[in-house]
Amino acid sequence: MRLYYFILTLLAVACTHTTRAQFKNLVKDGNKLYEQKKYKEASEAYMKALQKNPTYTPGAFNLGNALYQQKQYDGTRKLMEQVVKMDSTRTGKAAADYNIGNTYMAEQKWEEAIEAYKKTLRNNPQDADAKYNLSYAQQMLKKNGSGGKNNKDNKDNKNKDKQQDQQNKDNKEDDKNKDKQQQDQQDKDKKDDKKEEQDKRPQPQQSKLSEKQAEQLLNALQQEEKKLQDKHKKAKGTPVKVEKDW
């Protein structure tokens, strides 16, 4: 991704001769280190230069670029916002807003990137890179949402939903197991109740009479039955005399 970058060759008028020389050397060192991709060392050189001339916007601009290369996006934005306030040219403001947009793109904060690129195009309508990045950010916003923290929140919410689904699934399985256990217990209770009911029914008792006693009892019953038959016969054979009254 393109970054606007200023070569710091101009010196502030207000600097003394000694300060200008020191400032110039620090700027040269920073530019050389930046080109060598030694961004941390370049940042240190630019910061020392800005300490000698804090209002020099190209110094703040290039320091912001060095921080950007180190993924220090908050620091980059603060310096670029400072450039937007201090730089009196539309080109300088457009370049700073463009780099601000790049920091938001790196963080996938699509809404903020879109606003930054729109500001760039207000000051520099012909910037083809800003137009392309704006279109890209708009497509990503439509596809993925606002990005950044919201993407993380969405991911967290999906994870929570997944965990909740798993929990619901586990709960259903537990309920199913509980229902089965309850049904098994009910079936067992029914079997136990049925067995207990059967146990309460009167059972046939075995005879405690000996064989001799049983024979004696049978003979007694037979003799009793014979007596009843004889008595019945006598009662049946005795005629009833009817007296005539005429």
Secondary structure, 3 states (H helix, E strand, C coil): CCCCCCCCCCCCCCCCHHHHHHHHHHHHHHHHHHHCCCHHHHHHHHHHHHHHCCCCHHHHHHHHHHHHHCCCHHHHHHHHHHHHHHCCCHHHHHHHHHHHHHHHHHCCEHHHHHHHHHHHHHHCCCCHHHHHHHHHHHHHHHHHCCECHHHHHHHHHHHHHHHHHHHHHHHHHHHHHHHHHHHHHHHHHHHHHHHHHHHHCCCCCCCCCCHHHHHHHHHHHHHHHHHHHHHHHHHHHCCCCCCCCC
